[in-house]
Amino acid sequence: MAMAVEHMATTRRRRWLTGPVAILAMTALVMAVFLVLPLNVPIGPMYWDLFIYFDAANRIFSDQIPATDFFAPVGPLGYYLFAGGVKLFANAQPLLLVHWSLFAVTAPLMALALWQVDAKSRGTALALLLPFLAFALLPFNTREFYPFPGSDGFGIYNRQVCQLLYVLTVALVYLRDQRMLLVSIVAGMTGLFLTKITGFVSGGLLCAFAFAAGRVSIRTAVASAVIFLGILGLLELWTGFTLNYIRDILALVVMNEGSLLPRFLQAASHTFGIIAPAGLLALFLLYRDRGMLAGKLRAPSVAAIAAIIDHNAFWIMTVLVAGIFFETQNTGSQALIFIWPVLLPVLVRLWQSETERPVFLVAAALASAAALPPLVNTVERAARTYIGAIKNVAMPNQNLKTLGRLNMRPEILARSEKMLDFYTLHRDTYADFIRIQELPSSVYYSEFHFQATHLMAIDGAINAIRELEEEQGIRFETILNLNFVNPFPWLLDRSAPLHVAIGADPTRAVPPPDAEALEAVRQTDMILHPTCPLTTANADLLKIYAPAMQDHERITLNQCFDAYLSPRMADRIE
């Protein structure tokens, strides 16, 4: 008897240790270990998107509040998670830290859903968990934006939204306990709202469909809405954030409204490899069940209509619509990874029916064609990047802190070093590019040597700032960089001016500065203008803030930066 009891205890222990919740916990532990290690990652296209998180974290550490004290292109959740991660893992490689920081939100929500799924089917729980972990662990977009393998420092908040939508979809499809569903909806929708508004709209579409399908009760729906609005109300009372955030969202909508329809077409083309097979599967399922659906329509009732809406085909279609909408504003993303939680029930149901095996084969082929390519491509890109990094060399730097934890091919490093001098000698050439409103190439910001040269120029500028301060006995407390990113305050332990946009893309994410923003720029000690090379975007930023810079004195800081000094600082320089 005792041996039987011990055997049962051992079995339960083994089952728990191999269960999804335990796997999530062990994954978090592995992440923490990697964040402690002094790792480098290969440089990649548009890697500088990552620098925005340091700008935001530095502002948060100086008690600035997103939307209230500065304009941000997306919601604040990712910035706060990154700031907290920096406090916990000060020496972590930043790309890994920012990509993994969302795990603090998604892991508990996945554990909540999988705990219930696992009680019914361990296989289903693992089938939901393992693909999610691949996307949560590997900091890569599902679509290549540049032919050479490198780290995806861009599209980070888009990847985070896709992971939140994955978790929310799992909850809506698999959770039956309304209390657990309430927690998942409130947490998921709040996370989406505070990450990116298009993700929130996509999540709202999924929740509305789940309500129409009878998965979410009226009581749960009302309670979710009340709690969500209560959270926003508390944030407004505490920090004044909510109304300012909504105002910023409206400003972004106005700036981007003209590009919405073309972006629908672009999103559909980028995700066609998922849309086509998943859409065909939905049509196949509707055709197969046409008799059953028609029968329910002949005797319509609330329950019958809900049962029709709850059909797997309509779930697939809803996810496709939500996913395409979200991708309209994205460059990089883990597009439509949340299609898998609505494909899996189709395969499980058909597999369990012995009479449905021929139908299962068709469904499995279409589902695999939709779900496997993003997963395989992400794993393959990660393998190419990390295996190829064996030949890489570390990027030399003195002042970049963890931003310099990068490596690259020797020939890219050599080219980057040469280009610093080339930009200086051919400044007029790049001024001509500005005159015709063009970049040297259509993928210029994706080129590895541009990203490396940009970092090297920043490293050199910091040396020049410190030398100037030491020679003149002064200190520039506020620094603004007229560029897409402004890592200088973080790297120099200074402050960035209030009310100025971060992630400063003048075509999409820099609204016309108001009086507060112009006054903050006017009071900024040092304003930097990169010249290695001159670019159209930086020239546009210079025009945007020029009214507040009229009294600043322009000096040549070094070969790659001009500096505009406020009158009070210029007067102290001999």
Buried (B, 14 or more C-beta within 10 A) or exposed (E): EEEEEEEEEEEEEEEEEEBBBEBBBEBBEEBEEBBEEEBBBBBBBBBBBBBBBBBBBBBBBEEBBBBBBBBBBBBBBBBBBBBBBBEEBEBBBBBBBBBBBBBEBBBBBBBBBBBBBBEEEBEBBBBBBEBBBBBBBBBBBBBBBBEBBBBBBBBBBBBBBBBBBBBBBBBBBBBEEBEBBBBBBBBBBBBBBBBBBBBBBBBBBBBEBBBBBBBBEEEBBEBBBEBBEEBBEEBBEEBBBBEBBBEBBEBBEEBBEEBEEEBBEBBBEBBEBBBEBBBBBBBBBBEBBEEEBEEBEEEEEEEBBBBBBBBBBBBBBBBBBBBBBBBBBBBBBBBBBBBBBBBBBBBBEBEEEEEBEEBBEBBBEBBEBBBEBBBEBBBEBBEBBBEBBEEBBEBEBEBBBBBBBBBBBEEBBEBBBEBBEBBBEEBEEBEEBBEEEEBEEEBEBBBBBBBBBBBBBBBBBBEBBEEBBEEEEBEBEBBBBBBBBBBBBBBBEBBBBBBBBBBBBBEEBBBEBEEEBBBBBBEBBBBBBBBBBBBBBBBBBBEBBEEBBEEBBEBEBBBBBBBBBBEEBBEEEE
